Amino acid sequence: MDRSALVLHIPGLRRYARALTGNSWAADDLVQDTLERACSKWRLWLLGTDLRAWLFTLMHNIHANDIRRVVRQQQAAPLVDAEDALHGVVAPHSGVDTAVDLQRCLMQLPEEQRCVLLLVALEDMDYADVARITGTPIGTVMSRLSRGRARLQALLDAPATTPTPHAGAEVLNLHVVR
């Protein structure tokens, strides 16, 4: 594998990882893991095939495995009663309208829709490559893309909601004393 060919794909991998994880630190870790896997498994890449699609497939699989691991760990962790955790906790009202941002809306999409949407829209991949990366048929890719676009549009069009105080909680107005 030519190192320069691999380096050319790092910006695209970083963009996709950042949009996928919603966190720059996690995205950098995901890119690092992808590049490590690519270097250790370079013999699995077939010369003449699309290196970009292979790298994104590695990243997709690593991310999916990470999600599965987190879900397993959460299932093994003891559950906390939400009512106990929220008792007496009130978020202060900022009084400032919160702008709806694309990242927040993207992170609300189901994982499979977000992956397909990001690969097609952000990385400008064709449906066949996305199908190969995600391991799904092209029809499923098109369906997920359509549903993801519709859901994203609905989230972006929805009015921003302001947090409401917990029932029974007292809201204090604090004044600055000089």
Summary of the structure (lengths in Angstrom):
residues: 178
radius of gyration: 21.0
end to end distance: 66.5
largest distance: 71.6
contacts: 418
relative contact order: 0.12
helix: 65%
strand: 0%
